[in-house]
């Protein structure tokens, strides 16, 4: 097969070289964007008088026919044609003849692939925002059902203070808000048109880049042709955003793993989203959560892969940049798979609220409330903290609960203590009093749920 650059060479490339350098095995997923960009380019060439209106029309009609063939599964991709660009251009030449060769006027595969990637990533970013939104809605629906479900809150993986299960789940929704903000911000830099940069130096043809930008709904055009063809910051940013999102999903997955253990018994996994052991009949394994946790490392690896590819590249375009796409495509596929399966699994999880309540009640989780009680009686916080610490130590040594101590025993630690301390030591009262913005009181959690639902409703309408 004659190469588009074959005029410079005396002999053809070897089969080994063709196999080593091809990208059609993975960049074929860009076909829709390659055709979309080519149609806009053909319209611009005709508008500027660079090619005739007739040739432009024939090119566009041919490209639309190819799009229908690919959509219908009738198009045959050829490895000897290297990439998606040449597969489509060759097919176009077979359909319309020499006019197809005019399509590549005033552009290069360098700015063409940069355009395809940006168009693709723009759509994928919007899809990602929609999936995150859906996942937030899933978490919000679960939280709304557990307004009064108590659980132990943890710091250092030690029981700290009682919180609402709904409050705990809302924490992940806040993480996802930040994830969406990052993807939205990256989208601003994705949505800049690189086409018109040519191979490196621009073009001598009187092109209209802003016209193409308008046709393809880009906000602006790139301002430096060298940077235009060699920039992959937008890919790195997307992969960075994806890595942070996966970190959040992994933290949730880790809690699902922990909560499903016999030691915690906070949740019961649905049979449809668990597996068993080939050797131990009693096992019910949280494989979905474990795989989400494991795939996080894979997404991190993809980010570091492209960072490593980019770190030593001199300006401008280098073939190394072909390696950006496998990492990007794999990350997008992995993210979508994780979000989709978590969206399906979470509503089917049964929460053992009785066990959560008992665990939150056991121990000394209202100790901070006792210290604050003493502060309100006039003690400095540090002194109140010390007294409460001694009180807890006494209970540990006597194997007693705080709320089971008599008033006489309590007064030994501070004469300021009276009968009004007993309600303070109840976890329900502890929760009720946490009314500060973002706190875990039922009143505040209900307010937060309304706030989040309002935000999600607005975003769904945009």
N, C-alpha and C positions, 0 to 999 in steps of 0.2 A: 504494500500500500504506500502510495506517495505521501510523504510527510509535508505539512504546511511550511516547514523550514528546509525542505529537501534540496532546494537550489544550491545551497552552499556545500553539499556533500557529494562525493563521488560514489560512495557505496551506501547500501541500506543498513539500518541498524540490525543488530542480531536479535534473535528471538529472546535470548536471555535478557538483553537490555530492555526490550519491550515489556517483558514480564516484570522486570525489576522496577521500571519507571511508571507503569500504568497506574492510574487512579480511578478508572471507571468502575472498578469493583466496589468503591465506596462513594465516589462523588456523583454517581448516577442519581442520588436522591436530590441533587440540586437542579434536576432537569426543568422543573417548572419555573424556577427563577432565572435559569439561563435563557429560556424562551421569552419570559416576560421582559428581561433586560434587552434582549435582541430586538424584540418588537419595538420597544421604545427607541432604541438606537436607530432602527430603520426609519421610523417616523421622523426623527431629528435629521437624519441624512437627507431625506427628501425635502423637508422644510427648508433646509439650508442650501438646497440646490446641489448638494454633493453627489447624490444619485437621483435618478428620475423618479417621478411619482409612480410610474408604471412598475419600475423595478422594486420600489418600496412595497407596493401593493402585493406583488407576486411573492416577495420575501415573507411578508406578514401572513399571507394565506398559506404558504408552505409551512411556516412555523406552527400555525394553528393546527394544520393537518397532523404534523409530527406530534404535537401535544395530545391530540385525540388518540393517536396510535399508542403512545406511551401509557396514557390513562387507561386504555383498553387492553393493555398487556400484549399488544401486537408488535411492538418495536423490538428489534434485535440489537442489543448493545454489543459492540465489538471491542475486544481487548486490544487489538492492533491499532485502534484509533486513539489510544492513550487515555482520553478524558471525556467528560461530558460535552465540552465545547466542540471537539472534533467529531464526536458521534452525531451530534445534531447538525453541524455544518455539512458533513458528508451526506447525511440523509436529505438535507435541503437541496444540495447540488443535484442529487438524483431526481428530485421532484421538479425543480425549476431551471436547471442548467446553469449557465455561466453567471446569471444574475445573483446566484447564491454567493459567489466570490466577492461581490461588492459589499456584503454585509459587514465584513471585517474592516472596512475602510475606517480610519481614524480611531481604531481601538486595538488593544493587544490582549492576549490571554491573561496578561498580568493584571490589567484593570478590570477585565471581564470577570475573573474569579473573585476579585475583591468585591465586585458588585454582587455577584451571586451569593457570596457568604453573608453580606449585609442584608440582602433581601430575605434570605433564609432565616438568619438569626433574628431579624425583626419579627417575623411570624412566630418563631419558636419562643421568643421572649413574651409575646402576647399570650401564647398558649400556656406558658409557665405561670404567668400572672393569674390566668383563669383557673389553673389547677390548684395553685396555692389558695386562691379565694375559696374554692370548693372545699379544700381541706380545713380551712379556718371555719367554714360553716359546719362541717362535720364535728369539729371539736366544740364549737359553740352549742350545737344541739345537745351533745352529751353533757356539757357543763350545765345547761339549762335544766336538765333532769336531776342534777345533783346539787341544787342550791343549799340543801341542808345536810349533805353527806360530809361527815367529819373524817379527817385522816391526820396522821402525824406528819408534820413538816420536818424536813431533815436539813441539817448542815453538817458537813464532814461525815455524812452517812450515819450520823447519830441523831436520835430523836431530839428535836429542838422545841418547836411550839406547835400547838394544834392549828390546822388550817382547814379550809373547805376544799373538797375534791374539785369543785367547780373553779375555785381560785387557782388551784394547781394547774388545771387544764388551760385556764386563761393565760397563764405564763407563756405557754407555747404559741398561743395566738399572737401575743405581743412580739415574740421572736419572728413569726411569719410576717407581721406587719413590716418589720425592718427588712426582711428578705424582699418583699415586694418593692419597697422603696429603693433598694439597691438595683433590682432589675429594671425599674422604671428609669432610674438615673443613667444606667448603662445604655438603655434604649436611646437616650438622647445622642450618644456618641456613635451608636450603631447607625442611626438614621441620617448619615451624611454620605452623599453620592461620590464615589471614587471614579466612575466612568468618565473618560475624557483625559485621564492622565497618560494614556498610551502605555508604552512599555516602560518608560521612565521619565521622558522629557516633555510630555504633552504632544501636540500635533500641529502641523502646518495648515490643516483644513479648518475652515471657519465654522467650527462646531458651536452648538448652543447648549452648554451643560445645564444651565438653569431650566431650560425647556424639558430636558430629560428628567431632572430632579422633580419638576412639577408633575410630569406624566407618572412617575413612580412613587410619588408622595414622600420624597425626601425633604427634610427641612432645609438643607443647605448642600453645598458642594465642597469637597476638599480643596485646600488652597495651595498645596505643594505636590507636584506630580511625583516626586521621588518618594515622599512619605506615603502618598496615596497607594502605591503598589506594594510597599514593604511593611505597612502598618498592620499589626494584628493585635493592637491593644484592646480593641473591642472584643476579640475572642478571649483574651486573657481575663478581661473584666467579667465577661459572662461566666467563665469557668471559675473565677474567684467567687462570684455571687452564688454559683451553684454549689461550691464547696462549703460555704457558710450555711446554705440551706440544708445540705446533707448532714452537716454537723448537728443542726437542730433536730433533724429527723432521727439521727443516730442517738441523740440524748433521750428522745422519747422511746426509741426502740430499746435502749438499755433499761429504762424503767419498766417497760413491758416485760422484759426478760426477768428482772428482779421481782416484780410484783406477782409474776406467775409461779414463782418458786414456792415450795412447801413452807419455807422459812417465813415468807411474807404472806402468801395466800390472800393477796388483795384483789386479784382478778382471776377469772376463769376464762381461758382461751376458747374460742369457738372451734369445734372439730374441723370445720372447713378450712381453717387457717392455722393448723398445727400438724405435726407429723409424729410418728411413733418411732420406736427403736426396733431394729431387726433382732436384737438380742434380749432386750429387757421389756417384757410385755406391759409393765405398769407405766411406762414413760409416755408423757405428752410434751413434746418439745416445741419451743417458741421459734421455729425455724424462720418464719417470716421476719420477725424482729431481728433475729441474728443476722439474716442476710442483708437487711437494710443497714445494720451496723457495719457489716463487712464491706458492702458496696461503697460505703463512705470513703474507705481507703482507696478504692478504685478511682473515684472522682477526684480525690486529692492528687493521685498519681497523674491523672490527665492534665490537671493544672500545672504540675511540675514538669510534665513532658513538654508542653508548649513553651513554658518559661525557659526551659533548657534549650529548646530549638532556637529561640529568639536571642538568647543572651550573647551569642558570638557572631551574629549575622551583620556583615558590612552592608551599607546601602548599595543598591536598593533591593530589587526582587532577587531571591535565591530559591532554587528548587526545594531546599529544606522546608519551605513554607507549605509544600504539599502535605507535610506531616501534621499540619494543624487540624485537618478535618477528621481523621479517625478519633482523635481525642475528644474533639467537640461533639461529634455524632454520638460517640459512646456515652458521654456525659448526659446529653439530652435524653437518650433512650433510657439510661439508668434512672435519672430523675423522674421521668414520667412513670416508669414502672413502679418505683417506690411510692410516689404520691398516690398512684391509682390503687395499689394494693392496700395501703394504709387507710385510704378512704373507704374501701370495702370492709376491711377487718375491724376497725375501731368501733363502729356502731354495734357489732356483734359481740363485743367483749362484755362479760358480766362482771360488775364490780361487787366485791364482797364487802358491802358497807358496814355490816356488823363487825367483821374482823377489823376493818379500818378504825372504827370507833373504839373498839376495845384496846387496840394498839395505841391510839392517841390518848386514851384515858390512863393507860398504864405508864408508870414512871413519874417524871417530875416536870412535865411539859408546861405547867402553869407557874413555874418558879419565877419567870420574868414578871408575871402579873403580880406576884407577891412582893417583889422588889419595888415595883411601881406603886403598889398599895402603900408601902412604907414611905415612899417619897411623898406621896400625897398627904401623909400624916406629918410631914415636916423633916424627914431625914434626907441628907444628901444622897444622891444615887449610889455613889461608891460605898457608903456605909450600909445602905439598904441591900446592895449586892452582896456584901460580905456576910451580913446577917442571914440572908436567904441561903447563901452557900452553906453556912453552918447548919441551917435547918435541913437542907437536903442531905448533908453528910450524916446528920443524926438519923434521918429516916432510912438511909441506906444501911447504917450499922444496926438498926433495929428491925429492918425489913418491914417498914411501915409506909403507908401512903400519906402524902401531905394532908389530904382532906380527911384522914382518919385520926389525926392528932387532936387531943382535947385542947380546949382553950387554955387550960392550966399549963400544958406542955408548950404551947405556942408562946405564951407570955414569958417563958424562961428565956426566949431569944430576943424579945423586945416587949417592953410594957405598952408600946403603942398599939399592939395587936389586940383586937377585940372580936366579938362574935361576927361583925360585919365582914370578916376576912373569908368566911366559908363560901359565900357565893363566888368570890374571886377565884377560888381554887377549882371551880367547875369549868370544864373545857367549853361548855356552851356559853358561859359568861365571858370567858376569855375571848372567844370569837366575836361575840356581840360588841365588845368594847373596841375592837380593832377597826375603827371607823375612819381612820385617816385615808386620804385619797390613795387608792391602790391597795388598801388593806384587805383583810380576809373576812370582815364582818359580812353577814348575809345581806345587809342593807347596801353596803358598798359593792359587793359582788354583783348584786342585781343591777345596780347603776352601771357597772362596767359592762355587763352583758347587753344592756340597752344601747350603750355607747358603741360597742363593737358591732352589734346588729345593724345599727344605723349606718356605720361606716361601710359595712359590707353591702348593704342595700344600695348605697350611693354608687359604690364601685361597680356593682353588677349592672347598673343602668348606664354607665359610661361607655 
